[in-house]
Amino acid sequence: MCDPAMPPAIDFTHHDFEPEALVVRTDYSDDAAWRTVVDLLNQPDDNGFEVRTFLVDDRAFAGASPDDVISAAAAEPALEVVFLADAATMTGDHPLLAVSTRSQELEDGDMKLDREFRLAPPEVNLMHVNLAIGHMDFWEFAYHAALAADGVLRL
């Protein structure tokens, strides 16, 4: 039975998580700010990567937690990260919340990192591409975000 308080499952039909970063809007307080976020996400990439995002703009996700969004995206088990456009995203320089769908596997000497951090919208595509090709993992990005004075990853 489906819990009416839970957001619906994300339909990946006609979408491919590998080239497309999944961005889910969870805050509906400022449509102009959301349009700015979308514009920032669609800026051409300086590294030559094609910018592709799968935007979920569905009021059923209003107020959804990171765990709610991860549950809604569970149909795509290979997905490593989801990006949330939450209330904090609609302010300032619009940092999105990057959330790992996996637990950190610690080895001796590794720093325990949060499974979520903020990043500037133009960094979403670069992060997603690097994860998709296996060049870097989520925790490398989380580490660099943890080093930033404001906790926001800007590459």
Secondary structure, DSSP 8 states (H G I E B T S, - for coil): ---TTS------TT--TTTSEEEEE---S-HHHHHHHHHHHTS--TTS----EEEE--GGGTT--HHHHHHHTTT-TT--EEEEE-GGGGSTT--EEEEESS-----TT-----SEEEE-HHHHHHHHHHHHTTSS-HHHHHHHHHHSTTSEE--
